Amino acid sequence: MKKEVSIKKIKNDAEESFRRGDFYCSEAIVSSIKNNFEIDMPDEMIAMASGFPIGIGKSKCVCGAVSGGVLSLGYFFGRTKGGDPKVQNTLKLANELQQSFRDNHGCLCCHVHTKGMNMASGEHKKQCISFTGEIAQKAAQIIVRELNLKNIDE
């Protein structure tokens, strides 16, 4: 894993991956985190993010970008053994991530954010690209801070 990353590049890579149509929001975030931190994460973890776009399976509930960010935090800080108390820190970090989105946009609900928009239209896609970049950036900031890594943009 890299000890120095560009948070700007993580954000831009996630946005561009969505913009090109390579991945949807949650997948683009996991992919950008994986590639930029150069972590030994199987590509199947990107696949695990495939059900979250458009508010979890197109239900328009929780924003898929937020879900992708939470998945990324879980990779670094989540538990793999039952009873491991480190889950409490993971929950705290996931809450920080979702709260930053909520503070910026009022709620996590995809339906609210896309009301009246034509799916995949210019306005909708532009907004989702922005949300993708925002959450990729915030997740990367949390990872860098918590692991005491270096953001080369500073």
NUTI-989395 format. One record per residue (C-alpha): residue number from 1; residue in three letters; x, y, z. Coordinates in steps of 0.001 Angstrom, whole numbers, plus 500000, padded with zeros to 6 digits. Layout:
<sites>
+-----+------+--------+--------+--------+
: pos : code :     c1 :     c2 :     c3 :
+-----+------+--------+--------+--------+
: NUM :  ALA :      X :      Y :      Z :
...
+-----+------+--------+--------+--------+
</sites>
This chain:
<sites>
+-----+------+--------+--------+--------+
: pos : code :     c1 :     c2 :     c3 :
+-----+------+--------+--------+--------+
:   1 :  MET : 500000 : 500000 : 500000 :
:   2 :  LYS : 501199 : 503472 : 499133 :
:   3 :  LYS : 502065 : 505759 : 502023 :
:   4 :  GLU : 501639 : 508898 : 499909 :
:   5 :  VAL : 498595 : 509601 : 497739 :
:   6 :  SER : 496987 : 512486 : 495906 :
:   7 :  ILE : 493492 : 513020 : 497259 :
:   8 :  LYS : 492772 : 515238 : 494251 :
:   9 :  LYS : 493684 : 512355 : 491929 :
:  10 :  ILE : 491484 : 509941 : 493873 :
:  11 :  LYS : 488576 : 512361 : 493472 :
:  12 :  ASN : 489300 : 513015 : 489790 :
:  13 :  ASP : 489776 : 509329 : 488955 :
:  14 :  ALA : 486447 : 508416 : 490563 :
:  15 :  GLU : 484648 : 511223 : 488721 :
:  16 :  GLU : 486236 : 510339 : 485397 :
:  17 :  SER : 485454 : 506643 : 485774 :
:  18 :  PHE : 481781 : 507548 : 486243 :
:  19 :  ARG : 481846 : 510192 : 483499 :
:  20 :  ARG : 483274 : 507706 : 480949 :
:  21 :  GLY : 480657 : 505135 : 481906 :
:  22 :  ASP : 483207 : 502595 : 483143 :
:  23 :  PHE : 481550 : 502362 : 486555 :
:  24 :  TYR : 478640 : 503787 : 488500 :
:  25 :  CYS : 479219 : 505875 : 491626 :
:  26 :  SER : 479900 : 503212 : 494272 :
:  27 :  GLU : 482052 : 501122 : 491935 :
:  28 :  ALA : 484028 : 504167 : 490776 :
:  29 :  ILE : 484863 : 505101 : 494360 :
:  30 :  VAL : 486022 : 501611 : 495349 :
:  31 :  SER : 488046 : 501335 : 492120 :
:  32 :  SER : 489712 : 504721 : 492612 :
:  33 :  ILE : 490583 : 503975 : 496248 :
:  34 :  LYS : 491946 : 500540 : 495272 :
:  35 :  ASN : 494064 : 501876 : 492421 :
:  36 :  ASN : 495388 : 505030 : 494062 :
:  37 :  PHE : 496296 : 503456 : 497384 :
:  38 :  GLU : 497658 : 500453 : 495438 :
:  39 :  ILE : 496115 : 498057 : 497913 :
:  40 :  ASP : 495969 : 494311 : 497543 :
:  41 :  MET : 492216 : 494315 : 497135 :
:  42 :  PRO : 490693 : 491782 : 494771 :
:  43 :  ASP : 488705 : 493213 : 491886 :
:  44 :  GLU : 485736 : 491297 : 493267 :
:  45 :  MET : 485466 : 494024 : 495884 :
:  46 :  ILE : 484658 : 496473 : 493098 :
:  47 :  ALA : 482038 : 493954 : 491987 :
:  48 :  MET : 480627 : 493961 : 495541 :
:  49 :  ALA : 479847 : 497645 : 495011 :
:  50 :  SER : 477763 : 496959 : 491879 :
:  51 :  GLY : 474447 : 496664 : 493714 :
:  52 :  PHE : 474583 : 500070 : 495357 :
:  53 :  PRO : 474164 : 502540 : 492464 :
:  54 :  ILE : 470980 : 504535 : 492055 :
:  55 :  GLY : 470159 : 504210 : 495716 :
:  56 :  ILE : 470730 : 500434 : 496192 :
:  57 :  GLY : 469550 : 498446 : 493220 :
:  58 :  LYS : 467791 : 501397 : 491580 :
:  59 :  SER : 465485 : 501798 : 494595 :
:  60 :  LYS : 466674 : 505409 : 494958 :
:  61 :  CYS : 467214 : 505016 : 498701 :
:  62 :  VAL : 470712 : 505659 : 500101 :
:  63 :  CYS : 473010 : 507491 : 497681 :
:  64 :  GLY : 475277 : 504933 : 496006 :
:  65 :  ALA : 478288 : 507212 : 496333 :
:  66 :  VAL : 477913 : 507200 : 500110 :
:  67 :  SER : 477609 : 503411 : 500034 :
:  68 :  GLY : 480824 : 503167 : 497997 :
:  69 :  GLY : 482624 : 505388 : 500471 :
:  70 :  VAL : 481439 : 503300 : 503409 :
:  71 :  LEU : 482584 : 500122 : 501634 :
:  72 :  SER : 486009 : 501662 : 501126 :
:  73 :  LEU : 486310 : 502638 : 504773 :
:  74 :  GLY : 485265 : 499119 : 505749 :
:  75 :  TYR : 488138 : 497673 : 503743 :
:  76 :  PHE : 490672 : 499621 : 505783 :
:  77 :  PHE : 489023 : 499691 : 509192 :
:  78 :  GLY : 486359 : 496983 : 509285 :
:  79 :  ARG : 486508 : 493749 : 511178 :
:  80 :  THR : 486870 : 490233 : 509847 :
:  81 :  LYS : 486437 : 488372 : 513134 :
:  82 :  GLY : 483222 : 488301 : 515134 :
:  83 :  GLY : 483387 : 490232 : 518361 :
:  84 :  ASP : 486285 : 492442 : 517269 :
:  85 :  PRO : 485638 : 495797 : 518968 :
:  86 :  LYS : 487320 : 497757 : 516162 :
:  87 :  VAL : 483886 : 497803 : 514535 :
:  88 :  GLN : 483117 : 500743 : 516822 :
:  89 :  ASN : 485774 : 502877 : 515150 :
:  90 :  THR : 484545 : 501797 : 511725 :
:  91 :  LEU : 481027 : 502866 : 512629 :
:  92 :  LYS : 482349 : 506222 : 513841 :
:  93 :  LEU : 484246 : 506795 : 510580 :
:  94 :  ALA : 481279 : 505709 : 508436 :
:  95 :  ASN : 479091 : 508107 : 510395 :
:  96 :  GLU : 481583 : 510916 : 509776 :
:  97 :  LEU : 481443 : 510199 : 506047 :
:  98 :  GLN : 477661 : 510082 : 505794 :
:  99 :  GLN : 477285 : 513125 : 508026 :
: 100 :  SER : 479556 : 515169 : 505759 :
: 101 :  PHE : 477289 : 514288 : 502823 :
: 102 :  ARG : 474179 : 515018 : 504868 :
: 103 :  ASP : 475625 : 518376 : 505974 :
: 104 :  ASN : 476362 : 519298 : 502342 :
: 105 :  HIS : 473134 : 518016 : 500792 :
: 106 :  GLY : 470504 : 517678 : 503508 :
: 107 :  CYS : 469867 : 513936 : 503258 :
: 108 :  LEU : 471207 : 510652 : 501919 :
: 109 :  CYS : 468158 : 509855 : 499808 :
: 110 :  CYS : 468847 : 509421 : 496091 :
: 111 :  HIS : 465156 : 509947 : 495372 :
: 112 :  VAL : 465226 : 513420 : 496930 :
: 113 :  HIS : 468398 : 514429 : 495079 :
: 114 :  THR : 467154 : 513219 : 491705 :
: 115 :  LYS : 463503 : 514280 : 491952 :
: 116 :  GLY : 462321 : 515609 : 488638 :
: 117 :  MET : 465518 : 514630 : 486853 :
: 118 :  ASN : 465691 : 512295 : 483910 :
: 119 :  MET : 467932 : 509376 : 484876 :
: 120 :  ALA : 471297 : 509482 : 483098 :
: 121 :  SER : 470466 : 512890 : 481629 :
: 122 :  GLY : 472953 : 515731 : 481700 :
: 123 :  GLU : 471785 : 517272 : 484968 :
: 124 :  HIS : 471399 : 513938 : 486766 :
: 125 :  LYS : 474729 : 512561 : 485567 :
: 126 :  LYS : 476548 : 515810 : 486386 :
: 127 :  GLN : 475188 : 515743 : 489936 :
: 128 :  CYS : 476088 : 512093 : 490466 :
: 129 :  ILE : 479607 : 512627 : 489125 :
: 130 :  SER : 479969 : 515452 : 491634 :
: 131 :  PHE : 478672 : 513297 : 494510 :
: 132 :  THR : 481050 : 510509 : 493458 :
: 133 :  GLY : 484051 : 512824 : 493561 :
: 134 :  GLU : 482976 : 514394 : 496828 :
: 135 :  ILE : 482662 : 511062 : 498614 :
: 136 :  ALA : 485840 : 509596 : 497086 :
: 137 :  GLN : 487657 : 512676 : 498366 :
: 138 :  LYS : 486143 : 512520 : 501850 :
: 139 :  ALA : 486772 : 508770 : 502192 :
: 140 :  ALA : 490383 : 509281 : 501085 :
: 141 :  GLN : 490811 : 512144 : 503581 :
: 142 :  ILE : 489581 : 509898 : 506392 :
: 143 :  ILE : 491850 : 507023 : 505333 :
: 144 :  VAL : 494881 : 509312 : 505056 :
: 145 :  ARG : 494162 : 510888 : 508440 :
: 146 :  GLU : 493464 : 507643 : 510289 :
: 147 :  LEU : 496455 : 505765 : 508850 :
: 148 :  ASN : 498753 : 508779 : 509190 :
: 149 :  LEU : 499579 : 508762 : 505489 :
: 150 :  LYS : 500692 : 511702 : 503374 :
: 151 :  ASN : 498458 : 513669 : 501017 :
: 152 :  ILE : 500926 : 514859 : 498366 :
: 153 :  ASP : 498563 : 517676 : 497409 :
: 154 :  GLU : 499412 : 519573 : 500586 :
+-----+------+--------+--------+--------+
</sites>
